[in-house]
Amino acid sequence: MSDNIEYRELVQEALRGVVHAVLAEVAECGALPGAHHFYVAFRTDHPETVISDRLRERYPDEMTIVIQHQFWDLIVDDDKFEITLSFDNQPETLTIPFVAIKNFFDPSVRFGLQFSPEEDEASETAEDGRDLQSPLEDANPESDAADEDAETQKTGEVVSLDQFRKK
């Protein structure tokens, strides 16, 4: 067992579970409810992604598909989904692992998810040993500089809570 709880990995897994549940519901019904439709961006270079050579040539790194009116044979497994879509009037079957998904967006309800790249999910450190910023943290360079200044000025201070209590 690790000394640290890997929150980023747990959150990514949970969010992928949302995509899994939504696609499984659509597969069970055989159609999208109401005006829902999905944009799914995924890594075509992921080793478990299966697409035709023709599509891989056009989209060597990443591809976005739209699941809306014309899709067939949606099959959702625990770790991937398979779908047939039409590209230039030719049906293509795609197999997309959930870990290869980069973005999921349903514009009908303005709901979107963005995933960290698979290799960035593990905690990373910079060359100087500092932890790199989490994608869940606010990226504000001014606050980072202020934090570093405060860190260099004070290494630790004990504060008594008595000064904040009402007497």
N, C-alpha and C positions, 0 to 999 in steps of 0.2 A: 504494500500500500504506500502511496506517495505521501509526502509530508504536506502537500498542498492540494486543495480542492481546485480542480481545473474548471472554473466557472465559465470561461469563454467557450470551452469545448461543450459543456453541458447546455449552454444557451444555444449554440449553433445546432446541436443535436435536437433540442426542443423545437426550434424554429423549422428545421427540416421536417420534423414531425407534423407541423401545421401544413406544409406543402403536401406531404404524404396523405394526410387525412382529407384535404380538399380534393386531390386528384383521385383518391380512392372513392370518394362520394360521387364524383363525376363519372368514374368508370362504372360504378354500380347502377347509376341512373341512365347512363348511355348518352347524356346530354348535359349541357351547362344550364343551370337554372337562371331564369330571367335574363338580364342583360350582362351577366358575368362573362368575362373572357380574360385570358391570362397571357401575359408576356413572360416567357421563361428564358433567361440568358444562362448559358452553361458553357463549360469548358469543353471544346471539341478535342483538345489535346490530352484530356484525362484518359488514362489507360483503359478504363472500363466503359468509356463512351463508345457506342457503336453507331457509326453513320457511314454512308456510302463514300467511296473515294471521290466521287464528283463533288459532294458537299464538303468533304474535308479539304479539297483543293481550294474551294471558294472561301471556306471559313477554317483556316488552320489552327486558330487559337480559341476563338469564342464565336458563339452563334446565338441569336435570339429567335425563338419561335413564338408564334401566336396560336393559342388554342382557343378557337371560337366556333365558327359554324361548321367547317369541314375538317373533321378529324375522324379517324377510324381506329378500331382495335386498341383502345387504351387499356393497358394492363399494368396494374400497380403491384409491385412486389415490395418486400421489406426494405430493400436497399436501392431500388431503381424503378423506373417506369419505362414502358415501351409504348410508342404511339406511331401511327401512320399519318403522314401529312402529305399534301400535294406541293411539289416544287416544280415550277414551269410545266404544269399539267402532268407531272409524273409522280406517282405515289412513291414515297420513301418511308421506310420504317426506321425509326430512331430508338436507340436504347440509351437512356440518360440516367446515370447513377445520381442519387440525391446529393452526394458529396461533390459532384461536379457543378451543381447549380450555383450561380453567382447572384442572380436576382430573380425575384418572383414578384409580379405586379398584376393586380386586378384593377384596371382603371375605372371600372363601373362603380366601385365603392372607394376608390382612392386608397387601396391597401397595398403596401409593398414590403418586401423583405429583402435585405441585402446581406449576403453571407461573406465571411472572411475566406480568403483563399485557403485551401486545405493545408498548405505548408506553413501558413501563418498562424494556425490555430494553437500550436504549441507555444508556450511562453518563450519569447525570444529575448536575447540580450545584445546590447551594442558591443562594439569592440572594447570599449572602456569598462564593461561590466555592468553598466546601468540597464535597468529594464526598459525595453522599448515601450512606447505609448500604446495602450490598449485601444482598439477601435471603438470601445465602448466609452472611452474617456473623452471629455471635451478637448478638442484640439485648439487651444488658445495659446499662441506663442508668448504673449505678454505674461500670462499667468505662469507659464513654464519658467520664464526668466525670473519672475518674482520668487517662485518657489526655490530656484537655484540660489538666488541671492540670500534668501532667508536661511537656506540650508548651510551656506558657507559661513554666515555670520553666527549662527547658533547651532551647536551640535546637540543640545539637550538642556532642558530647564524644568525644574520641578515647580509647579504652580500650586499654591494652596487654594482650595476652594472656599476657605473661610472669607476671603476678601470679596466674594461674590454673593455671600449669603446675607439676607436681611436680618438685622439685629433687633 
